Amino acid sequence: MARQPAQSSLEKAAAGDSPVRARLIAAALGELARHGVEATSVRALNRAAGAKHQSAIYYHFGDKWGLVQAVLDEATDEMLTTQREALKSLETPTPRDVLEAMIRPFLNFARSAGGRDRLLLMARLSSE
């Protein structure tokens, strides 16, 4: 029987969402927002997500920064999509219309479940 070649971390992460991967992203949002990236260990992130294997982050994301990127991607995708749709729907936009189309999704994002943690994480990353 021929042995299958090992998958790279990127191939594994691109293979689709698993329950562990989703738990890691959700747990990381809160942990990273509260403590910052540098002060949060891979071990603490795995523990918060209930991952059985300490290598879960490396398997799904390559490293801690891969997980940070996944958290940011998930946190901002919806807001950016909503902004794009709002801007596309403007027929003859005034500057006020454009500003409102850009800000309203951000305000909704801030009020959403986990919105506070998302904003706190983005603020921490911009200052670290």
Steps between C-alpha positions, in 0.01 A plus 500: 500500500644838396550754772316833458722812493471718809279806470645843572338716768346721232349201321353375826353841584357533149342156521194648666362588837508242772334533839843538663601772255177690566545466878857626474389810310216572745716447809789698354280805442429537871845402624688724257266794559546476878872427519654598165686281254840504664364426849284207387672164464415228252439273798244744647323529164480121460372466857233772452378324185494161670741358243616152595839533333747777573593506131146595388591861418803391298293239317218738405679834465876443473578715805343747742513780242309283253228469763506878558451550125208256494337682794539835324373363170190359664445812710515742208361308200135564586553869571695558179244311293220711650695819427557397137130417452393831655736694274386310188136579575557876490371644172607864521686513828566812697805513726262444795358187332848359447602574857182339635551194279850461644418568865164325552642148441782583742250606769294185443821299520585666833154416639505139383578197715873503554526846347668647806767228494551549126555873540722452803714249310535735203598785733756281677651385171530853371683607816723190550 
